[in-house]
Amino acid sequence: MSSDLSSICGGLPPEICEQLIREQQVIKIRLDRRKFGKEVTIIEGLVDSPDNLKRLAKKLKSRLATGGTVKDGKIELQGDHRHRVKQILIDELGYPPENVIIVD
């Protein structure tokens, strides 16, 4: 991913570039209903490589003790975890609170 970052940020150090990208992302967390009334928390707006999305999904699934997957650049988690996901993204992963939105 570091080669991608250098082309985006024009020579800034990777750590600074990652922070800038993180601050510009608007992450939307919403609830979707599937067959048989099952609830799914969908996290979209994360601009990252598929491998990093899978790592993040794995961390969230572990912290929330739930199942889930990555589809089409979105993370899907089984159940309603909107508020807990927001807290994890802000407190543990350093996303700015104003950029993490729960869509009702």
Phi and psi in radians as a Rosetta constraint file:
Dihedral C 1 N 2 CA 2 C 2 CIRCULARHARMONIC -1.088 0.35
Dihedral N 2 CA 2 C 2 N 3 CIRCULARHARMONIC -0.576 0.35
Dihedral C 2 N 3 CA 3 C 3 CIRCULARHARMONIC -1.197 0.35
Dihedral N 3 CA 3 C 3 N 4 CIRCULARHARMONIC -0.596 0.35
Dihedral C 3 N 4 CA 4 C 4 CIRCULARHARMONIC -1.134 0.35
Dihedral N 4 CA 4 C 4 N 5 CIRCULARHARMONIC -0.732 0.35
Dihedral C 4 N 5 CA 5 C 5 CIRCULARHARMONIC -1.131 0.35
Dihedral N 5 CA 5 C 5 N 6 CIRCULARHARMONIC -0.716 0.35
Dihedral C 5 N 6 CA 6 C 6 CIRCULARHARMONIC -1.138 0.35
Dihedral N 6 CA 6 C 6 N 7 CIRCULARHARMONIC -0.595 0.35
Dihedral C 6 N 7 CA 7 C 7 CIRCULARHARMONIC -1.265 0.35
Dihedral N 7 CA 7 C 7 N 8 CIRCULARHARMONIC -0.528 0.35
Dihedral C 7 N 8 CA 8 C 8 CIRCULARHARMONIC -1.360 0.35
Dihedral N 8 CA 8 C 8 N 9 CIRCULARHARMONIC -0.783 0.35
Dihedral C 8 N 9 CA 9 C 9 CIRCULARHARMONIC -1.698 0.35
Dihedral N 9 CA 9 C 9 N 10 CIRCULARHARMONIC 0.029 0.35
Dihedral C 9 N 10 CA 10 C 10 CIRCULARHARMONIC 1.040 0.35
Dihedral N 10 CA 10 C 10 N 11 CIRCULARHARMONIC 0.844 0.35
Dihedral C 10 N 11 CA 11 C 11 CIRCULARHARMONIC 1.629 0.35
Dihedral N 11 CA 11 C 11 N 12 CIRCULARHARMONIC 0.036 0.35
Dihedral C 11 N 12 CA 12 C 12 CIRCULARHARMONIC -1.206 0.35
Dihedral N 12 CA 12 C 12 N 13 CIRCULARHARMONIC 2.663 0.35
Dihedral C 12 N 13 CA 13 C 13 CIRCULARHARMONIC -1.023 0.35
Dihedral N 13 CA 13 C 13 N 14 CIRCULARHARMONIC 2.535 0.35
Dihedral C 13 N 14 CA 14 C 14 CIRCULARHARMONIC -0.972 0.35
Dihedral N 14 CA 14 C 14 N 15 CIRCULARHARMONIC -0.646 0.35
Dihedral C 14 N 15 CA 15 C 15 CIRCULARHARMONIC -1.133 0.35
Dihedral N 15 CA 15 C 15 N 16 CIRCULARHARMONIC -0.752 0.35
Dihedral C 15 N 16 CA 16 C 16 CIRCULARHARMONIC -1.186 0.35
Dihedral N 16 CA 16 C 16 N 17 CIRCULARHARMONIC -0.703 0.35
Dihedral C 16 N 17 CA 17 C 17 CIRCULARHARMONIC -1.091 0.35
Dihedral N 17 CA 17 C 17 N 18 CIRCULARHARMONIC -0.785 0.35
Dihedral C 17 N 18 CA 18 C 18 CIRCULARHARMONIC -1.064 0.35
Dihedral N 18 CA 18 C 18 N 19 CIRCULARHARMONIC -0.710 0.35
Dihedral C 18 N 19 CA 19 C 19 CIRCULARHARMONIC -1.132 0.35
Dihedral N 19 CA 19 C 19 N 20 CIRCULARHARMONIC -0.730 0.35
Dihedral C 19 N 20 CA 20 C 20 CIRCULARHARMONIC -1.088 0.35
Dihedral N 20 CA 20 C 20 N 21 CIRCULARHARMONIC -0.768 0.35
Dihedral C 20 N 21 CA 21 C 21 CIRCULARHARMONIC -1.103 0.35
Dihedral N 21 CA 21 C 21 N 22 CIRCULARHARMONIC -0.753 0.35
Dihedral C 21 N 22 CA 22 C 22 CIRCULARHARMONIC -1.065 0.35
Dihedral N 22 CA 22 C 22 N 23 CIRCULARHARMONIC -0.701 0.35
Dihedral C 22 N 23 CA 23 C 23 CIRCULARHARMONIC -1.269 0.35
Dihedral N 23 CA 23 C 23 N 24 CIRCULARHARMONIC -0.383 0.35
Dihedral C 23 N 24 CA 24 C 24 CIRCULARHARMONIC -1.580 0.35
Dihedral N 24 CA 24 C 24 N 25 CIRCULARHARMONIC -0.252 0.35
Dihedral C 24 N 25 CA 25 C 25 CIRCULARHARMONIC -1.284 0.35
Dihedral N 25 CA 25 C 25 N 26 CIRCULARHARMONIC 2.469 0.35
Dihedral C 25 N 26 CA 26 C 26 CIRCULARHARMONIC -1.974 0.35
Dihedral N 26 CA 26 C 26 N 27 CIRCULARHARMONIC 1.967 0.35
Dihedral C 26 N 27 CA 27 C 27 CIRCULARHARMONIC -1.727 0.35
Dihedral N 27 CA 27 C 27 N 28 CIRCULARHARMONIC 2.187 0.35
Dihedral C 27 N 28 CA 28 C 28 CIRCULARHARMONIC -1.889 0.35
Dihedral N 28 CA 28 C 28 N 29 CIRCULARHARMONIC 2.273 0.35
Dihedral C 28 N 29 CA 29 C 29 CIRCULARHARMONIC -2.030 0.35
Dihedral N 29 CA 29 C 29 N 30 CIRCULARHARMONIC 2.137 0.35
Dihedral C 29 N 30 CA 30 C 30 CIRCULARHARMONIC -2.408 0.35
Dihedral N 30 CA 30 C 30 N 31 CIRCULARHARMONIC 2.865 0.35
Dihedral C 30 N 31 CA 31 C 31 CIRCULARHARMONIC -1.866 0.35
Dihedral N 31 CA 31 C 31 N 32 CIRCULARHARMONIC 2.364 0.35
Dihedral C 31 N 32 CA 32 C 32 CIRCULARHARMONIC -2.170 0.35
Dihedral N 32 CA 32 C 32 N 33 CIRCULARHARMONIC 2.597 0.35
Dihedral C 32 N 33 CA 33 C 33 CIRCULARHARMONIC -1.896 0.35
Dihedral N 33 CA 33 C 33 N 34 CIRCULARHARMONIC 2.341 0.35
Dihedral C 33 N 34 CA 34 C 34 CIRCULARHARMONIC -1.950 0.35
Dihedral N 34 CA 34 C 34 N 35 CIRCULARHARMONIC -2.912 0.35
Dihedral C 34 N 35 CA 35 C 35 CIRCULARHARMONIC -0.942 0.35
Dihedral N 35 CA 35 C 35 N 36 CIRCULARHARMONIC 2.546 0.35
Dihedral C 35 N 36 CA 36 C 36 CIRCULARHARMONIC 1.054 0.35
Dihedral N 36 CA 36 C 36 N 37 CIRCULARHARMONIC 0.440 0.35
Dihedral C 36 N 37 CA 37 C 37 CIRCULARHARMONIC 1.314 0.35
Dihedral N 37 CA 37 C 37 N 38 CIRCULARHARMONIC 0.232 0.35
Dihedral C 37 N 38 CA 38 C 38 CIRCULARHARMONIC -1.211 0.35
Dihedral N 38 CA 38 C 38 N 39 CIRCULARHARMONIC 2.407 0.35
Dihedral C 38 N 39 CA 39 C 39 CIRCULARHARMONIC -1.714 0.35
Dihedral N 39 CA 39 C 39 N 40 CIRCULARHARMONIC 2.467 0.35
Dihedral C 39 N 40 CA 40 C 40 CIRCULARHARMONIC -2.332 0.35
Dihedral N 40 CA 40 C 40 N 41 CIRCULARHARMONIC 2.228 0.35
Dihedral C 40 N 41 CA 41 C 41 CIRCULARHARMONIC -1.535 0.35
Dihedral N 41 CA 41 C 41 N 42 CIRCULARHARMONIC 2.197 0.35
Dihedral C 41 N 42 CA 42 C 42 CIRCULARHARMONIC -1.990 0.35
Dihedral N 42 CA 42 C 42 N 43 CIRCULARHARMONIC 2.235 0.35
Dihedral C 42 N 43 CA 43 C 43 CIRCULARHARMONIC -1.965 0.35
Dihedral N 43 CA 43 C 43 N 44 CIRCULARHARMONIC 2.032 0.35
Dihedral C 43 N 44 CA 44 C 44 CIRCULARHARMONIC -2.278 0.35
Dihedral N 44 CA 44 C 44 N 45 CIRCULARHARMONIC 2.798 0.35
Dihedral C 44 N 45 CA 45 C 45 CIRCULARHARMONIC 1.755 0.35
Dihedral N 45 CA 45 C 45 N 46 CIRCULARHARMONIC 0.016 0.35
Dihedral C 45 N 46 CA 46 C 46 CIRCULARHARMONIC -1.398 0.35
Dihedral N 46 CA 46 C 46 N 47 CIRCULARHARMONIC 2.035 0.35
Dihedral C 46 N 47 CA 47 C 47 CIRCULARHARMONIC -1.654 0.35
Dihedral N 47 CA 47 C 47 N 48 CIRCULARHARMONIC 1.782 0.35
Dihedral C 47 N 48 CA 48 C 48 CIRCULARHARMONIC -2.785 0.35
Dihedral N 48 CA 48 C 48 N 49 CIRCULARHARMONIC 2.966 0.35
Dihedral C 48 N 49 CA 49 C 49 CIRCULARHARMONIC -1.267 0.35
Dihedral N 49 CA 49 C 49 N 50 CIRCULARHARMONIC 2.708 0.35
Dihedral C 49 N 50 CA 50 C 50 CIRCULARHARMONIC -0.994 0.35
Dihedral N 50 CA 50 C 50 N 51 CIRCULARHARMONIC -0.622 0.35
Dihedral C 50 N 51 CA 51 C 51 CIRCULARHARMONIC -1.149 0.35
Dihedral N 51 CA 51 C 51 N 52 CIRCULARHARMONIC -0.740 0.35
Dihedral C 51 N 52 CA 52 C 52 CIRCULARHARMONIC -1.183 0.35
Dihedral N 52 CA 52 C 52 N 53 CIRCULARHARMONIC -0.618 0.35
Dihedral C 52 N 53 CA 53 C 53 CIRCULARHARMONIC -1.106 0.35
Dihedral N 53 CA 53 C 53 N 54 CIRCULARHARMONIC -0.711 0.35
Dihedral C 53 N 54 CA 54 C 54 CIRCULARHARMONIC -1.131 0.35
Dihedral N 54 CA 54 C 54 N 55 CIRCULARHARMONIC -0.688 0.35
Dihedral C 54 N 55 CA 55 C 55 CIRCULARHARMONIC -1.117 0.35
Dihedral N 55 CA 55 C 55 N 56 CIRCULARHARMONIC -0.752 0.35
Dihedral C 55 N 56 CA 56 C 56 CIRCULARHARMONIC -1.122 0.35
Dihedral N 56 CA 56 C 56 N 57 CIRCULARHARMONIC -0.743 0.35
Dihedral C 56 N 57 CA 57 C 57 CIRCULARHARMONIC -1.068 0.35
Dihedral N 57 CA 57 C 57 N 58 CIRCULARHARMONIC -0.718 0.35
Dihedral C 57 N 58 CA 58 C 58 CIRCULARHARMONIC -1.097 0.35
Dihedral N 58 CA 58 C 58 N 59 CIRCULARHARMONIC -0.745 0.35
Dihedral C 58 N 59 CA 59 C 59 CIRCULARHARMONIC -1.108 0.35
Dihedral N 59 CA 59 C 59 N 60 CIRCULARHARMONIC -0.791 0.35
Dihedral C 59 N 60 CA 60 C 60 CIRCULARHARMONIC -1.108 0.35
Dihedral N 60 CA 60 C 60 N 61 CIRCULARHARMONIC -0.756 0.35
Dihedral C 60 N 61 CA 61 C 61 CIRCULARHARMONIC -1.076 0.35
Dihedral N 61 CA 61 C 61 N 62 CIRCULARHARMONIC -0.694 0.35
Dihedral C 61 N 62 CA 62 C 62 CIRCULARHARMONIC -1.164 0.35
Dihedral N 62 CA 62 C 62 N 63 CIRCULARHARMONIC -0.809 0.35
Dihedral C 62 N 63 CA 63 C 63 CIRCULARHARMONIC -1.163 0.35
Dihedral N 63 CA 63 C 63 N 64 CIRCULARHARMONIC -0.575 0.35
Dihedral C 63 N 64 CA 64 C 64 CIRCULARHARMONIC -1.704 0.35
Dihedral N 64 CA 64 C 64 N 65 CIRCULARHARMONIC -0.052 0.35
Dihedral C 64 N 65 CA 65 C 65 CIRCULARHARMONIC 0.907 0.35
Dihedral N 65 CA 65 C 65 N 66 CIRCULARHARMONIC 0.949 0.35
Dihedral C 65 N 66 CA 66 C 66 CIRCULARHARMONIC -2.497 0.35
Dihedral N 66 CA 66 C 66 N 67 CIRCULARHARMONIC 2.975 0.35
Dihedral C 66 N 67 CA 67 C 67 CIRCULARHARMONIC -1.644 0.35
Dihedral N 67 CA 67 C 67 N 68 CIRCULARHARMONIC 2.919 0.35
Dihedral C 67 N 68 CA 68 C 68 CIRCULARHARMONIC 3.062 0.35
Dihedral N 68 CA 68 C 68 N 69 CIRCULARHARMONIC -3.108 0.35
Dihedral C 68 N 69 CA 69 C 69 CIRCULARHARMONIC -2.735 0.35
Dihedral N 69 CA 69 C 69 N 70 CIRCULARHARMONIC 3.004 0.35
Dihedral C 69 N 70 CA 70 C 70 CIRCULARHARMONIC -2.001 0.35
Dihedral N 70 CA 70 C 70 N 71 CIRCULARHARMONIC 2.149 0.35
Dihedral C 70 N 71 CA 71 C 71 CIRCULARHARMONIC -2.371 0.35
Dihedral N 71 CA 71 C 71 N 72 CIRCULARHARMONIC 2.281 0.35
Dihedral C 71 N 72 CA 72 C 72 CIRCULARHARMONIC 0.895 0.35
Dihedral N 72 CA 72 C 72 N 73 CIRCULARHARMONIC 0.703 0.35
Dihedral C 72 N 73 CA 73 C 73 CIRCULARHARMONIC 1.334 0.35
Dihedral N 73 CA 73 C 73 N 74 CIRCULARHARMONIC 0.199 0.35
Dihedral C 73 N 74 CA 74 C 74 CIRCULARHARMONIC -2.106 0.35
Dihedral N 74 CA 74 C 74 N 75 CIRCULARHARMONIC 2.603 0.35
Dihedral C 74 N 75 CA 75 C 75 CIRCULARHARMONIC -1.753 0.35
Dihedral N 75 CA 75 C 75 N 76 CIRCULARHARMONIC 2.267 0.35
Dihedral C 75 N 76 CA 76 C 76 CIRCULARHARMONIC -2.029 0.35
Dihedral N 76 CA 76 C 76 N 77 CIRCULARHARMONIC 2.218 0.35
Dihedral C 76 N 77 CA 77 C 77 CIRCULARHARMONIC -2.088 0.35
Dihedral N 77 CA 77 C 77 N 78 CIRCULARHARMONIC 2.401 0.35
Dihedral C 77 N 78 CA 78 C 78 CIRCULARHARMONIC -1.247 0.35
Dihedral N 78 CA 78 C 78 N 79 CIRCULARHARMONIC 2.260 0.35
Dihedral C 78 N 79 CA 79 C 79 CIRCULARHARMONIC 1.717 0.35
Dihedral N 79 CA 79 C 79 N 80 CIRCULARHARMONIC 3.057 0.35
Dihedral C 79 N 80 CA 80 C 80 CIRCULARHARMONIC -1.676 0.35
Dihedral N 80 CA 80 C 80 N 81 CIRCULARHARMONIC 1.805 0.35
Dihedral C 80 N 81 CA 81 C 81 CIRCULARHARMONIC -2.205 0.35
Dihedral N 81 CA 81 C 81 N 82 CIRCULARHARMONIC 0.425 0.35
Dihedral C 81 N 82 CA 82 C 82 CIRCULARHARMONIC -0.952 0.35
Dihedral N 82 CA 82 C 82 N 83 CIRCULARHARMONIC -0.904 0.35
Dihedral C 82 N 83 CA 83 C 83 CIRCULARHARMONIC -1.258 0.35
Dihedral N 83 CA 83 C 83 N 84 CIRCULARHARMONIC -0.628 0.35
Dihedral C 83 N 84 CA 84 C 84 CIRCULARHARMONIC -1.207 0.35
Dihedral N 84 CA 84 C 84 N 85 CIRCULARHARMONIC -0.666 0.35
Dihedral C 84 N 85 CA 85 C 85 CIRCULARHARMONIC -1.100 0.35
Dihedral N 85 CA 85 C 85 N 86 CIRCULARHARMONIC -0.747 0.35
Dihedral C 85 N 86 CA 86 C 86 CIRCULARHARMONIC -1.034 0.35
Dihedral N 86 CA 86 C 86 N 87 CIRCULARHARMONIC -0.793 0.35
Dihedral C 86 N 87 CA 87 C 87 CIRCULARHARMONIC -1.091 0.35
Dihedral N 87 CA 87 C 87 N 88 CIRCULARHARMONIC -0.724 0.35
Dihedral C 87 N 88 CA 88 C 88 CIRCULARHARMONIC -1.135 0.35
Dihedral N 88 CA 88 C 88 N 89 CIRCULARHARMONIC -0.771 0.35
Dihedral C 88 N 89 CA 89 C 89 CIRCULARHARMONIC -1.092 0.35
Dihedral N 89 CA 89 C 89 N 90 CIRCULARHARMONIC -0.665 0.35
Dihedral C 89 N 90 CA 90 C 90 CIRCULARHARMONIC -1.389 0.35
Dihedral N 90 CA 90 C 90 N 91 CIRCULARHARMONIC -0.949 0.35
Dihedral C 90 N 91 CA 91 C 91 CIRCULARHARMONIC -1.273 0.35
Dihedral N 91 CA 91 C 91 N 92 CIRCULARHARMONIC -0.773 0.35
Dihedral C 91 N 92 CA 92 C 92 CIRCULARHARMONIC -1.684 0.35
Dihedral N 92 CA 92 C 92 N 93 CIRCULARHARMONIC -0.523 0.35
Dihedral C 92 N 93 CA 93 C 93 CIRCULARHARMONIC -1.881 0.35
Dihedral N 93 CA 93 C 93 N 94 CIRCULARHARMONIC -0.083 0.35
Dihedral C 93 N 94 CA 94 C 94 CIRCULARHARMONIC 1.378 0.35
Dihedral N 94 CA 94 C 94 N 95 CIRCULARHARMONIC 0.348 0.35
Dihedral C 94 N 95 CA 95 C 95 CIRCULARHARMONIC -1.335 0.35
Dihedral N 95 CA 95 C 95 N 96 CIRCULARHARMONIC 2.476 0.35
Dihedral C 95 N 96 CA 96 C 96 CIRCULARHARMONIC -1.129 0.35
Dihedral N 96 CA 96 C 96 N 97 CIRCULARHARMONIC 2.366 0.35
Dihedral C 96 N 97 CA 97 C 97 CIRCULARHARMONIC -1.011 0.35
Dihedral N 97 CA 97 C 97 N 98 CIRCULARHARMONIC -0.603 0.35
Dihedral C 97 N 98 CA 98 C 98 CIRCULARHARMONIC -1.263 0.35
Dihedral N 98 CA 98 C 98 N 99 CIRCULARHARMONIC -0.215 0.35
Dihedral C 98 N 99 CA 99 C 99 CIRCULARHARMONIC -1.731 0.35
Dihedral N 99 CA 99 C 99 N 100 CIRCULARHARMONIC -0.045 0.35
Dihedral C 99 N 100 CA 100 C 100 CIRCULARHARMONIC -1.922 0.35
Dihedral N 100 CA 100 C 100 N 101 CIRCULARHARMONIC 1.948 0.35
Dihedral C 100 N 101 CA 101 C 101 CIRCULARHARMONIC -2.042 0.35
Dihedral N 101 CA 101 C 101 N 102 CIRCULARHARMONIC 2.316 0.35
Dihedral C 101 N 102 CA 102 C 102 CIRCULARHARMONIC -1.666 0.35
Dihedral N 102 CA 102 C 102 N 103 CIRCULARHARMONIC 2.087 0.35
Dihedral C 102 N 103 CA 103 C 103 CIRCULARHARMONIC -1.674 0.35
Dihedral N 103 CA 103 C 103 N 104 CIRCULARHARMONIC 2.173 0.35
